[in-house]
């Protein structure tokens, strides 16, 4: 192929599964002319590049060039032996996912192949019965929580933190079906449709997504739905006024049924209202609550549906927590770089869960830091590129 100064070679995006089911994204490689020299990169070198990124998650330094420093207190021998510093910078500056000339209205068109391929590969595990719907935030800049500046994802995960489907929020360009029920219900119905969830799955979500019309649509699709509700969604529900209900003692419940929907209001420290269509009969259980006056625990009645909601709702938050523990620290000025680095860390979390799933569900089979180290060494050292001096 004859190359010019700005010639590019577009390669198809694939997914390569490494040992322990590590999901590796093979990006569109670019033959970039820098002066008179072209960048040629093979698969082994690309995997080495991924390994260095993963290593930066648990071996952190202030600047990425410090990994190649000659100072003994910060020098990383494994990274420096795997790839030279200038070569790493060249790959990092040249790599991308799509042809930049093919611009679309999708604000995430530069990273759309990442979400497409990861969502396909994440379906390797059978779908659980209970799933949680929530939002994830990819930090763009800043520190601490909440993440004020970042990219929002609509996420669908199991209660054991395995991510099954995700869709970036792009305003009116979000690639989710418009149902006319509002943003929240459209997200739940869209994730169920695009995630190819089989009928019988139960979705748990907070008051951002829950409405009575959502429960009706989920019932038609054969799905279960359970979520907390806001007061402005209960304008036609004959519950007691909030001011009167707050005067009742802790543990008091109020139950209403409407066709296949069950609406429960419960008095805890505050009022909790939940709606579900899972078809279960209303039952109660006992929970402990601290009594400030007696300085002891009291046994309080709690609806069973609220207990199940607390058990299955935190899957997305658990996934985000694991991603943030050893997230990639190498940064770039490209706007899409946080999304790319987050996707690698997210794939690593899912691969760890997949490893435990294959090993028979032994949760204590391997610690997170041990798993990250093994995966990094597998990707980086087994594909180590030896450069001529």
DOMARVEX-902312 format. One record per residue: x, z, y of N, C-alpha, C, O, CB in turn; residue in three letters. Coordinates in steps of 0.001 Angstrom, whole numbers, plus 500000, padded with zeros to 6 digits. Each point is the difference from the previous one (the first is absolute). Glycine has a CB too. Example, Ala and Ser with C-alpha at 12.3 -4.5 7.8 and 13.67 -1.06 7.14 Angstrom:
2
513190507800494310499110500000501190500900500000501200501036500665499981497072500581498846Ala/501542498034502223500820500060501190499230500730501090500509500169501108500675497686498264Ser/
REM end
This chain:
389
500847500000498805499153500000501195500883500000501246500919500812500101497239500418498658Unk/501581497886502174500757499915501240499513501089500937498799500126500240501548497382499476Unk/500580503281500814499649501108500868500390499691501434501045499404500261499237502192497835Unk/498876498812502817500296499911501430500164501418500532499968500976499251498738496834500995Unk/501471502272501060500229501324500595498815500923499818500178501213499888501317497729501769Unk/497294500512498310498804500828499894499230499692498719498793500231499932501077499868502566Unk/500816499387496497499309499649498758499614501263499238500755500972499977500517496855499905Unk/497552502157499495499534501132499209499527499505498649499544498864499864499800502393502214Unk/500770499605496924499530499701498662498965501040499629500318501187499922501885497745499425Unk/496562500644500423498904500896499701499879500162498488499821499015499283498982500301502837Unk/501294501911497397499851500294498594498730500799499790499550500719500892502941499238498781Unk/496936499913499144498747500691499707500250501480499817501090500415499605497991497521499329Unk/499888502868501359500085501447499862499623500379498584498990499535499472500476500804502968Unk/501341500499496950499757500427498632500129501516499934500390500649500971500464497145498107Unk/498814502752499769500160501429499756500841500161498755499680499456498943498101501104502151Unk/503298500191499037500881500245498880499876501462499608500133500885500845501457497284499890Unk/498158502087497993499827501362499518501311500452499364500473499420499022497031500224500597Unk/503065501400500960501236500573499522499683501108499003498830500327499801502337499097502367Unk/499869501173497190499747501152499129499233501089500721500151500186501207501923499285497541Unk/497095501255500499499097501020500523498952499377500907499413500699500826502416500998499024Unk/497923497011500015498920499309500725500188500059501502499026500172500734499442500368497401Unk/502737499325502331500224499920501443499508498648500493500357498965499439501643502594500421Unk/497202498445501159499482498768500572500969499527501070500233500703500983497368499971498532Unk/502960498149500302500952499452500946499416498728500576499633499095499251502326501911499506Unk/497948498907502553499457498838500673501119499011500255501001500338500633497182501046500428Unk/501657497405498455500959498941500268499492499213501186498974499325499913501744500542497658Unk/499989500217503530499523499440501251500382498539500144500817499475499243499341502776501776Unk/499239497105499963500372498642500347501419500018500539500275500604501037497321498769499456Unk/503298499962498799501399500017500397500257498904501013499430498912499918501232502020497852Unk/500191499363503171500276499078501091501459499588499982500904500834499948497276500208501416Unk/502023497671498679501344499476500193500210499928501512499593499036500650500395499618497138Unk/500643502363502751500158500092501448501402499588500386500985500530499486497313501303500628Unk/501777497229500787501297499546500481500484500919501112499349500114501039500091497508498344Unk/501689503030500409500618500819501027501314499316500383501023500163499335497896502003499786Unk/501023497081501946501167499199500352500151498869498988499162499101499928501971502907501133Unk/499931498045498171500242498977498996499800500533498590500278499302499025501320499612502533Unk/497916502331498328499899500612498689498532500227499643499200500405500844503049500693499473Unk/497414498638498437498649500232499491499990501230499106501007500318499367498484497218500755Unk/499374503157499825499848501193499165499363499581498683498864499527499983500913501989502051Unk/500941498653496871499480499733498671499829501341499285500942500789499919500175496909499995Unk/497700502552499576499713501295499382499253499796498695498979499312499960500952501789502296Unk/500574499491496690499351499939498709499163501224499724499931500920500815501921497685498384Unk/497501501400499620499132501109499642500773501305499845499534501047500448498954497333498429Unk/502682501573500498500769501220499797500389500651501324499941501220500149500915497832497710Unk/499537500120503088500389500544501297498803500576500743500129500993500716501736497356499385Unk/496981501035499732498789500521500635499624501361499418499592500897500739499621496752499671Unk/500922502513498263499707501287499380500993501069500449499630501163500165499397497639497865Unk/502213500814502163500975500942500544499604500445501399500139501173500347501651497755498278Unk/497719500138502172499510500321501347498860501015499923499960500949500783500708496753500025Unk/498404502101498251498907500962499809500531501369499597499519501028500475498968497094498870Unk/502511501881499772500547501268499552500619500805501119499873501225500024500522497736497798Unk/500272500376503107500588500702501144498904500581500889500140501110500514501860497359499413Unk/496916500789500254498883500526500794499419501246499354499729500984500688499758496706500125Unk/500317502280497869499452501162499309500956501188500081499569501145500133499180497325498325Unk/502554501246501459500976501094500067499980500698501351500294501192500083501126497585498284Unk/498238500502502688499946500623501325498876501014500121499979500784500949500984497145499994Unk/498099502070498111498911500969500051500425501406499652499462500960500551499028497217498881Unk/502472501969499659500439501341499618501452500268500380500474501124499834497896498804498297Unk/502345499072502373501351500179500510499992499533501457500362498861500296500710500812497382Unk/498517501204503213499744499627501389501228500237500872500719500987499843496862499559499833Unk/502633498534501237501058500100501012499413499545501327498978499312499999502874500281498285Unk/498754500763502860499423499630501298499916498491500217499023499528500582501873502595500311Unk/500096497106498659500013498553500164500344499360498668500758500558499207499905499651503223Unk/498769498605497327500197499384498695501458499622499748500436500005498848497232499147501280Unk/503095500521500907501400499635499811500840501185499541501115499820499513498615498429502232Unk/499738502966498409500741501175499571500196500029498487500938500628499510498152500600502457Unk/500033498099497290500165499937498547501333499343499626500581500324498964496916499560500773Unk/502980499208501091501245499286499730501175500598500787501086499422500026497578498496499530Unk/501121503219501075501050500603500805501153500482499113499810500327498829498472500358502885Unk/502904499348498869501153500498499264500109501504499980500850500537499289500276497396501302Unk/498046502769500162500028501460500015499472500553498676498948499582499518500750500413502989Unk/501026500922496929499656500509498679498709500811499989499364500116498953503051499914500534Unk/497180500537501658498811500844500001498704499201500011498952500558499675502375501158501500Unk/498698497005499184498784499187500047500119498721499171498996499311499819500557501612502448Unk/501597498742497238500183498757499258499216500032498693500041500985499263502232498739501765Unk/497007499180498692499240499866498759500681498948499138499910498803500274497915501866500868Unk/502856499789497819500791499098499168499134499016499238500380498840499844501327502934499949Unk/497131498665499726499120499105499224499501498846500857499970498857499544499330503077499028Unk/500311498352502658499492498948500881501107499051500419499823498782499977498411502774500837Unk/502905498997499568501095499139500464500549499122498883500465498891500265500110502835501434Unk/499381498746497056500452499175498884498983498942499610500362498962499446500962502963499754Unk/497405498331501086498954499055499609499930498798500937499768498880499545498956503021499484Unk/501472498312502260499877498907500968500797500349501249500061501157500416497647498223498692Unk/502885499622501465500730500211501237499051500188501172498858499540499979503028499108499113Unk/498610502035501930499156500321501146499542498749500736498818499886500326502381502279499892Unk/499694496901500051499632498789500742499014499157499213499111499380500583503119500637500535Unk/497916499954497573499061499242499177498610500621500049498996499289500058502889500017498445Unk/498062502020501473498713500685500099499334499683501328498794499760500041502050502074498472Unk/499922498162502578499441499682501311499493498565500062498974499736500627502576501927500396Unk/499145497419498346499559498601500001498675499838499272499099499311500478503286499955499606Unk/497501501372498756498747499904499242498863500657500766498894499464500059502393500530497787Unk/498979501147502731498961500723500733499528499216501214498822500071500349502162502081498871Unk/499887497115501421499626499223501179499281498707499644499266499464500830502677501515500345Unk/498248498507497617499487498673499657498767500017499112499287499000499919503011500200500296Unk/497438501910499121498949500012498988498618500043500655499802500666501017501761500490497381Unk/497497498129501008498611500033500467499097499601498847500485499713498906500205499742503475Unk/497999500522497846499034499852498924499242498683500037499620499485498948500169502957501060Unk/499985497012501151499227498765500135500720499076500967500936500400500693496893500815498828Unk/501715497547500510500529499033500945499474500336501388498788500017500217501355498200497988Unk/500742502047502721499581500403501343499264498894500750499334500273500999502602501266499051Unk/498173497224499484499294498906500655498526499962499627499199499377500696502923499344499327Unk/497514501947498878498617499992499532499292501258500503499655500888499219500992497767498724Unk/499146501406503353499356501157500616498486499890499835499424498932500202502471501288501463Unk/497472500879497971498552500061499848499438501070500935500750500680500700499422498546496890Unk/498506500914502415499357501028500816500177501394499420499754500995500681498596497308500048Unk/502075501772498021500219501294499370501161500706500700501118499486499981498005499645497798Unk/500645502035502839501111500697500678501081500479499043501105500328500433497283500376501297Unk/501314499342496983500976500429498998500470498822499144500367500189498840498563502083501123Unk/501062496516500597500353498843499188501452500053499539500330499433498959497969499236502280Unk/502576501999499512501402500080499605500217500866498764500991499827499290499612499843503088Unk/498486501255497360500145500884498843498816499887499042499877500807499078501459500749502340Unk/497803497470498783498848499854499121500381499823498537499318500556499139499475498455502767Unk/502287500226497758500369499892498580500331501335499345499804500155498795501042497594501715Unk/499645503207500250500309501305499425498730500649499458499961500427498846501976499838502745Unk/497020499809499245498761500644499572499328499212498878499430500594499085500284500342503222Unk/500347497741497754499359499188498966500621500250498633499285500220499022500191498049502698Unk/501847501698498206500677500157498717499974501433499500499866500228498798501585497870501813Unk/498672502867500280499943501384499558498617500357499468499884500696498992501878499879502679Unk/497194498954498998498648500279499513499768499394498627499286500579499181499910499497503172Unk/501394498771497385499882499394498664500759500814498959499490500251498908500274497487502149Unk/501446502670499281500823500709499022499501501410499741500235500539498919501697498101501807Unk/497383501975500236499528501367499820498847500110499009499626501107499615501105499348502697Unk/498705498428497274498882500025499053500462500063498557499207499784499084499460498936502554Unk/502612501576498149500529500073498643499483501238499274499966500018498770502079498747501982Unk/497554502263499982499487501237499407498477499954499957499380499547500962502629501739499879Unk/497375499167498078498526500038499952499425500829501137500581501003500415499517498735497108Unk/498762499828502968499377500690501122499429501338499548499336500068498966500133497725502111Unk/500782503275499686499400501293499658498535500036500417499498499096500669502739502020499586Unk/497109499933499338498584500126500343499822500408501455499064499547500658500431501062496972Unk/501392500240502880499873500541501347501082499436500905501178500018499642497810502074499431Unk/500626497407502094500908499404500973499686500556501381498864500379500287501341497518498322Unk/500803502145502234499810500478501370500319498881500980500930499221499790499637503137499513Unk/498662497572501757500176499021501066500381500753501264499327500947500407498996497445498546Unk/502766501171501656500458500678501212500912499044500769500268498892499535499566503406499353Unk/500632498115502255500915499194500796501423500524499870500233501207499932497912498258501669Unk/502802499602498365501416500338500009500614499490501294499546499002500561500571500911496908Unk/500906500770502996500694499600501214501469499743499681500683500841499416497704500496502003Unk/502082497482498979501411499656499892500620500240501364499610499373500985499978498900497173Unk/501368502627501899500576500382501273500807498849500600500864499426499338499208502961499894Unk/499637497281502028500792499011500725501140500677500759501148499561499927496821498964500285Unk/501718502519500500501033500833500612499374501351500321498782500171499951502444497805501018Unk/499642502980499362499539501345500282500257500928498830500358499555498910497915499507502601Unk/501543502228498719500231501009498989498816500937499929499185500073500920503281499764499438Unk/497451500885498524498946500987499825498681499368499586499903498797499761501229502618501924Unk/497861499440498240498661499566499633499015500507501041500242501045500605500360498952496937Unk/498304499303502686499631498727499377500843498837500504500643500090501046497052500781498699Unk/502293498044499503500740498804500392499187499279501076498952499422499712502136500360497976Unk/499395500255503532499250499434501125500261498517500183499135499282500502500949502932500589Unk/501094497309498512500357498602500199500421499423498653501078500304499490499641500120502922Unk/498425498751497029500294499428498696498944498996499593499143499618500796502023502475498567Unk/498906497482499381499088499015499439499053500706499034500425500796499162501302497353501089Unk/496990501546499881498984500652499172499693499139498784499882498778500090499137502346501940Unk/500855499548496834499613499341498752498748500667499467499869501223500050502531498164499431Unk/496677499806500006498886500527499226500463500037498546500376498971499439497847500120502196Unk/501749502087497760500629500197498698498985500507498987499065500732500325503124499741500799Unk/498035499107497632499188500422498857500953500536498944500824499250499477497343499030501013Unk/501734503006499189500936500636499080499241500931499069498889500441500292502967499400501410Unk/498782500444497164499438500963499068500359501403500446500840500186500881499300498151497242Unk/499219502652501266500278501382500370501406500432499604500490501029500465497088499458499293Unk/503078498722499376501373500303499584501023499262500849501164499906499609498010500475498075Unk/500412499077503500500827499392501033500425498571499701500817499455500741499964502801499768Unk/498702497108498437500360498605499738499186499085500912498771500076500029501807500475497563Unk/500111498586503147499341499084500925499515498765499237500790499321499344500656501507502572Unk/497259498885498173499423498852499292499797498793500903500101498864499537498783502731498940Unk/500833498627502788499781498876500914500187500495501429499706501154500314498681497728498062Unk/502107500231502486500187500338501409499787498753500835500267498882499559501357502965499861Unk/497891498363501788499718498900500914500339500441501413499447500991500478498729498119498009Unk/502719500185502197500353500400501373498839499763500955499268499017499884503134500451499646Unk/497446501450501415498943499891500996500491499141501158500991500333500650498076501926498691Unk/500246496648500912500354499092501081498848499705500923499896498891500526501776500132497994Unk/497440501968501695498853499767500875499027499008499382499645500112498827501793500375503153Unk/498138498551498811499050499008499483500649499047499021499300499238499334499438500929502783Unk/502595499853497775500697499137499052500272500706498673500689499446499143500346499366502786Unk/498440502397497885500172500692498733499349499200498882498848499583500122501210502635501063Unk/500669497566497732499515499152498912499134500795499030500318500135498818501724498434501405Unk/496864501949500304498989500681499211498639499404500345499774499624501150501612502511498761Unk/497705497770499125498691499386500274499204500799501012500037501230500001499955497836497701Unk/499295500238503153499131500624500992498619500192499382499352499030499607501947499918502313Unk/498256502292497995498728500310499359498882500299500994498831500055499617502460500816498468Unk/499054499322503185498999500356500986499605501459499984499080500394500717500118497325499100Unk/501479503105499373499691501426499899500930500856500839499872501224500005499266498364497719Unk/501792499796502982500973500758500760501368499928499354500147499518498877498044501996501905Unk/502810498969499939501372499892499511500232500815498739500566499493499031500168500132503301Unk/498835501638497667500259500869498860499415499486498702500740499819499033499311502050502538Unk/498636497887498368499427499464498760500586498653499591500141499724498809497784501487501749Unk/502417497946500419500592498699499666501354500159499324500349499217499117498445499768502815Unk/501973502028498476501299500244499379499827500409498543500704499483499132500240501192503095Unk/498136500241497486499789500463498627499521498855499118500528499798498906498937502503501941Unk/499540496949499618499484498881499212501051498909499846500097499380498940497590501136501863Unk/503110499241500252501019498970499914501119500358499044500462499141499249498984500234503061Unk/501007501883497696501046500425499068499503499971498561500753499665499086500235501770502708Unk/497735498917498003499446499926498646499934498562499505500234499732498821498439502333501635Unk/501007497008500449499903498583499614501381499381499801500255499378498968497588500449502293Unk/503044500337499709501317499383499893500876500694498960500862499362499396498953499962502992Unk/499977501961497400500747500705498972499520499724498595500617500447499033499805501277502626Unk/498458497527498211499439499627498701499704501230499155500314500044498811500938497797501285Unk/498140503158500538499664501223499298498792499789499100498998499440500446501944501898501444Unk/499125499094496863498869499803499091498847500930500345500235501071500560501352498223497646Unk/497191500341501483498865500900500224500187501311499246500551500034498900497951497983501425Unk/501029503047500290500160501320499416501039500848500695500045501212499792499268497812498086Unk/501535500360502954500997500760500747499313500820501094498980499589500553502773498645498966Unk/498815502913500778499481500883501029500976500034501171501194500236499818497590501153498451Unk/500702498375502919500820499948501211499741501251500838498853500365500261501104497094499726Unk/501121503182500424499919501186500858500626499672501353501095499439500059498993502116497926Unk/499228498791503092500441499624501338499506501033500998499063500746499714500924496808499666Unk/500640502492501789499628500986501008498908499444500911499450498928499747502871502046500169Unk/497372499777501157498854499642500842500224498759500854499066499524500645500369502865499395Unk/501796497071499977500219498740500709499316498843499289499639499012500639502538501862500209Unk/497642499232497854499485498887499201498572500218499509499315499029499678503012500520499632Unk/497211501685500624498745500299499312498786499734500876499970500359501177501235501347497488Unk/497800497661500738498680499844500612498991499832498867500366499667498873500602499271503257Unk/497781501292498177498959499867498981499849498553499552499700499741498835499116502231502142Unk/501389497087499933499917498593499613501143499618499068499828499134499143499042500353503029Unk/502294501145497979501104499739499081499628500434498592500268499283499036501379501006502834Unk/497738500881498007499604500465498671499012499047499343500060499791498789500321502555501956Unk/498705497068500038499059499035499441500725498766499478499687499517498911498553501314502660Unk/502729498648499193500736498817499563500892500305498796500139499163499108499813499983503245Unk/500641502020497613500829500371498854499159500166498746500455499683498901501151501440502641Unk/497181499366498611499099500113498852499653498629499442499939499817498785499130502301502165Unk/500702496911499942499699498640499544501182499388499245499808499240499050498635500484502898Unk/502776500609498476501177499460499334500400500749498744500934499587499313499805499659502884Unk/498582501839497486500318500770498809501123500996500207500595500465499028498640497621499657Unk/501075502257502577501072500932500303499433501350500409498893500099500528502573497995500164Unk/499312502926499053499691501315500524500673500204501342501081499465500244498673501414497433Unk/499616499888503192500539500229501332499722501441500397498898500513499804500771497057500831Unk/501345503071499924499867501396500413500869500218501224501185499668499992498343501094497632Unk/499891499792503422500771500217501218499308500940500957498786500196499939502172497559499788Unk/499827502820501152499453500846501045499335499137501068500302498814500134501464502931499416Unk/497327498866501205499245499257501001500061500708501340500102501225500071498383497887498149Unk/501450500087502850499961500532501356498562500307500400499046499482499420503029499221501173Unk/497802502148500405498671500408500442499202498831500572498778499952499857502134502318500607Unk/499780496781500190499260498883500590499497499008498959499271499066500334502102501206501706Unk/499015499924496693499471499165498923498780500625499329499440499432499062502858499689500574Unk/497297502049500851498913500740499353498785500121500910499255500977499928502437500291498750Unk/498113497732502176498914500112500975498616499975499352499058500543500577502431498362501082Unk/498352500485497163498691499933499349499957500830498725499090499825499190500597497903501770Unk/501271503169498840500026500866498819499441501358500393500489500605500954501520498174498072Unk/496974501721500265499329501252500420500762501258499617499450500871499325498408497938500455Unk/503398501303500639500740501247499830499612500987501103499446499619501031502471499131497879Unk/498386502515500848499793501004501032500916499712501188501064499411499814498276502296498443Unk/500285498682502931500902499822501150501337500705499759500058501048499357497947498787502177Unk/503041499581498983501337500537499779500134501408500544500675500836499399500229496859500692Unk/498459502579501040500110501339500606499386501061499099500516501116499928499413497850502351Unk/498992500712497041499362500968499095500797500153498714500128501106499473497637498310501488Unk/502769499484498533500720500052498731501303500782500144500445500632499042498540497169500303Unk/501632502167501836501251500716500210499799501514499951500965500731499775499849497353501608Unk/497972502404498820499732501438499979499875500541498589500010501215499807498856498549502376Unk/501016499355496818499857500441498617501356500433499456501046499658500552496994498787499117Unk/501924502321499230501239500531499435500772498892499281499441498970499624499486503305500124Unk/502356497967500077500876499017499363499570499780498547499671500943499280502238499739502238Unk/498105498041498072499593499635498654498578499480499914499572499557498934501997502133500254Unk/497685498353501916498629499495500004499997498477499926500809499347500659498441502654500674Unk/499855497432497877499904498556499821498585499531500276499028500738499838502817499327498470Unk/498075498697502109498714499334500200500086498638499339500924499233500270498628502002501917Unk/499490498460496948500073498808499156498783499123500260498871500486500054502433500775498183Unk/498939497440501924498944499018500142500298498822499075501158499640499791498410501071502611Unk/499393498706497056500144498813499158499198498863500613498906500200500529501429501219497397Unk/500237497377501990499339498818500536500325498835499069501116499480499990499012501386502421Unk/498859498738496802500195498990498937501175500431499115499911501027499327499177497108502172Unk/502014501097498490501150500344499160501081500741500771501083500241499466498423497766499151Unk/500222502352502605500992500691500834499751501506499988498864500473499991501347497486501472Unk/500897502765498537499968501453500084500742500425501249501178499681500164498697500551497322Unk/499439500493503408500595500469501251500070501521499955499006500676499735500103497314501552Unk/502082502533498976500238501436499898500651500473501287500961499399500479499278500470497001Unk/499232501205503072500614500667501146500399501402499556499208500738499413499417497905502268Unk/502648501710498623500560501266499518500659500734501146500679499396500831499676499634496884Unk/499443502278502327500567500852501052501287500649499485499960500860499119497726499584501848Unk/503455499137499588501285500620499722500489500596501319499201500614500709501349497754497371Unk/500708501481502275500424500368501351499257499175501040499730500458501110502528500181498011Unk/497420498136500491499179499118500823498982499330499086499994500242498793501898499364502880Unk/497270499575498882498993499311499208500590498728499409500614499206500713497555501743500733Unk/501648498857497260500468498817499287498781499274499444499179500583499292503047500523500120Unk/497672497615500920498904499183499506500573498871499163500915499298500430497653501278501572Unk/500894499255496808500520498999499072498836499227499407498926500552499760503092500878499714Unk/498214497273500291498994499112499403500629499310498808501158499586500055497677500055502173Unk/500408500233496698500523499392498787498883499283499254498821500329500136502954501448499709Unk/498628497235499367499055499278499150500486499960498558499599499131499226499702499487502740Unk/501570502335497675500579499996498660498991500331498907500313499880498815501831500764502217Unk/496663499768499345498947500226499014500065501338499306499242500230499058500738497374500622Unk/500890503287500744500117501302499365498973500974500583499635499916501173502815499663498413Unk/497104501327499580499079501024500460500745501017500865501193500241499819497378499438498118Unk/500699500905503001500617500975500891500307501275499229499116500611499399499660498416502580Unk/502477501357498049500448501245499391500971500688500963500484499389500953499217499663496692Unk/500570502204502096500893500773500848501081500655499153499834500216498799498303500188502843Unk/502962499901499012501103500714499395500435501104500952499520500078501131501223497860497588Unk/500154502904500828500471501112500805501429499734500466500836499532499227497656502052499514Unk/501784498719502538501331499844500571500352501264500773499128500791500359500594496690499787Unk/501572502694500102500477501155500755500127499656501478500484498926500356500738501905497615Unk/498346500075502874500148499871501434500440501353500572499503501050499592498730497111500491Unk/502699501794500861500551501226500571499024500605500999499471499312500872502858499807498803Unk/497448502166500181499126500761500896500879500783500966500715500912499586497454499264498646Unk/501783499475503061500837500656500991499617501457500213500857500837500281499449496966500812Unk/498408502499498773499553501368500246500416500936498865500437501125500243497629497974501071Unk/501793500425497438500325500838498841501460499870499589500494500806499211497152498962500025Unk/503054499224501290501390499723499621500107499812498486500871500563499336499956500771502647Unk/498260497859497505499974499725498559499285498675499783499383499453500914500627503030498506Unk/500082497012499352499343498757499657498564500260499572499705500984499320502496498032500004Unk/496908500080501088498609500027499573499721498806499099500607498940500151498720502253501966Unk/499756498988496953499525498905499166498831499322500714498990500633500306501754500556497561Unk/499415497507502393499022499252500779499494498834499170500768499366499276500346501303502889Unk/497604499050497938499419498845499320500443498714500707500009499926501229497992501463498030Unk/502361497617499956500397498691500527499338498901499167500033500070498771502186500870502052Unk/497182498049499809499420498888499239501063499274499179501130499824500455497113499916501311Unk/501395499843497041500937499327499113500468498672500583501145499606499777497753501498498280Unk/500247498201502680500389498714500575501103500172501052500855499127500147496821500010499423Unk/502306501984501160501058500254500981501310500332499291501068499599500462497221501221501197Unk/501643499896497241501199500287499228500626498711499466501219499838500054497828502404499324Unk/500138496850500111500521498732499497500576499156501143501004499313499816497312500752498306Unk/501068499982503028500527499280501160501391500507500364500893499198500274496768500441500564Unk/502538501668499169501313500558500323501044499634498954501179499866500330497686502013500846Unk/500732497958497584500947499681498933500471498554500049501149499718499660497755502009498949Unk/500234497354501806500304498578499876500261499300501331500316498810500006498301501206497965Unk/501261500680503148500079499334501289501426499747500469500220499049500750497637502011499801Unk/503115499738499045501322499956500622500987499031499396501203500181500191498395502111500373Unk/499964496682498713500935499093499349500861499212500971501203499856499782497190499986498378Unk/501014499650502903500755499216500991500988500883500740501130499583500254496929498855500008Unk/501533502779500088500905500908500695501177500399499114501122500128500490496947500718500858Unk/501693499350497359501088500316499087500980498837499892501211500210499931497258501308498798Unk/501008497254501257500881498831499950500859499921501262501204499754499921497109499031498650Unk/501072501422502584500759499963501255501038501111500050501089499810500543496929499196500605Unk/501651502150498290500949501100499987501231499655499164501126500295500402496978501313499898Unk/501686497773498547501120499613499159500831498895500651501225499997499878497441500651498108Unk/500684498422502700500742498929500676500895500574501094501127499539500182497007498848499323Unk/501378502605501216500761500552501122501159500885499551500880500303500805497044499603500544Unk/502098500509497406501049500920499552501370499319499991500978500576500476497325500644498133Unk/501773497573500858501259499273499924499819498594500563500391499014499376500302502335498606Unk/498715498575503197499750498701500615501305499376500477500960500704500315496750500057500378Unk/502314497918499355501188499257500412500303500319501466499115499945500854500382498199497474Unk/501757502189501948500395500392501354500721498894500759500229500139501202499930502181497978Unk/500203496593500160500644498885500701498945499289500841498964499584499481502772500133498669Unk/498524500144503133499020499451500935500432498639500530501166499616499904498183502707500726Unk/499689496964499928500241498684500585499121499848501228499031500741500167501569498273497578Unk/499729500032503115499194499738501186498803499095499713499156499808500876502901500474500482Unk/497854499171497458498874499137499647498742500852499844500034501073499398501518497281499451Unk/497352501159501696498780500801500005499469500251498601499343501014499764500127498057502464Unk/500803500018496832499447500137498665500895500813499073499612500266498863499253497565501473Unk/502322502573500114500919500715499125499428501326499490500184500296498819501683498633502418Unk/497446501895499580499401501225499440499009499721498876499898500785499057500395500272503162Unk/498970497822497871499053499663498937500745499640498727499604500414498910498737498786502792Unk/502735500032498425500790499612498837500641501207499335499928500140498780500501497651502284Unk/500199503085499715500647501173499419498973500952499388500262500614498965501593499164502709Unk/496973500348498963498947500843499433499506499437498677499719500759499073499608499940503231Unk/500563497988497598499509499383498762500960500237498844499559500200498868499270498062502487Unk/502482501719498905500961500298498942499863501451499536500024500276498801501548498002502150Unk/498285502641499996499837501410499636498674500220499274499932500795499062501468499879502918Unk/497557498634498442498707500127499332500069499469498577499437500600499084499411499192503123Unk/501840499082497602500161499453498654500799500957499122499738500108498802500154497563502130Unk/501075503020499655500784500969499233499132501167499546500144500469498871501904498879502418Unk/497053501127499568499091501084499624499077499553498874499781500744499044500315500167503296Unk/499361497877497769499129499500498944500751499802498691499455500249498925499152498644502812Unk/502639500661498351500781499793498785500304501318499312500066500061498772500926497888502234Unk/499195503118499783500219501314499398498757500452499243500103500529498893501514500053502941Unk/497207499212498759498764500361499307499824499143498752499557500495498964499404500201503220Unk/501385498015497912499883499123498841500938500459498880499640499943498824499730498142502690Unk/501807502360498844500950500517499009499418501211499288500096500117498779501825499041502601Unk/497477501738499383499374501166499383498807499604499142499746500609498961501011500781502967Unk/498514497593498505498846499523499228500459499432498660499365500246498975499389499250503161Unk/502330499756497864500516499415498769500575501072499080499893499900498778500597497981502459Unk/500125503157499362500612501059499205498994501006499466500389501027499444501646498681501907Unk/496688500013498808498983500847499398499407501030500913499398500971499541501750498672498393Unk/499016500157503379499374500908500956500737501293500215499424500954500523498479498059498826Unk/503374501050500259500784501212500233500414500053501460500907499279500416499924500717497200Unk/498509500855503166500216500034501442501404500484500340500551499613501030497009500799499298Unk/503031500435498814501308500567500311501135499228499340501092500540499823497825501681500406Unk/500839496522499404501023499244499276501196499688500882501113499878499489497106499142499082Unk/501591500848502737501119499672500876499635500358501425498893499705500452501851498441498015Unk/500170502484502239499759500347501388500097498772500879500582498991499603500304503300499985Unk/498541497789501615499964498849500898501404499562500394500296498805499974497486501959500879Unk/503091500178499512501334499616500436500793499415498844500796499081500195499148502703501557Unk/499845498747497031500682499445498841499520498574499720500792499120499665499464503197499387Unk/498440497474501090499462498669499762500535499009501029500368498880499646497566502139499359Unk/502112499384502271500536499119501040501453499636499715500408498855500195498025502176501468Unk/502342499939497877501407499739499714500162499035498847500813499078500066499751503179500782Unk/498660497948498084500098499120498836499597498573500357500668499047499598498856502905498903Unk/499394497898502246499545498673500375501011499309500898500290498816499827497351501955499967Unk/502897499974501171500969499414500915501242499525499248500505498908500260498642502577501573Unk/501337499323497249501182499605499242499699498813499100500851499131499810499967503225500260Unk/497974497603499373499628498878499145499961498697500785500495498973499536498190502587499025Unk/500721498486502636499880498783500809501329499598500606500351498820500016497293501778500480Unk/503103500390500006501196499692500774501232499786499136500695498995500150498338502317501692Unk/501244499619497257501251499941499264499978498950498905501028499383499722499304503009500781Unk/498507497387498862499960498990498943500100498586500540500299499069499251498336502487499409Unk/501117498270502644500090498677500606501094499985501057499931499216500946497625500387498612Unk/503438501240500298501057500148500996500763498689500171500409499372499024499792503070500405Unk/499979497168501798500722498768500326501448500333500293500278500838500858497628498100500055Unk/502997500439498408501426500217500212500510498911500940499940498812499683500337502271498019Unk/500209499325503423500498499070500983501517499865499893500712500964499719497371499616501787Unk/502372498235498717501441499783499976500617500533501288499452499803501084500260498164497444Unk/501379502678501355500650500555501180500854498938500655500639500264501019499356502026497964Unk/
REM end
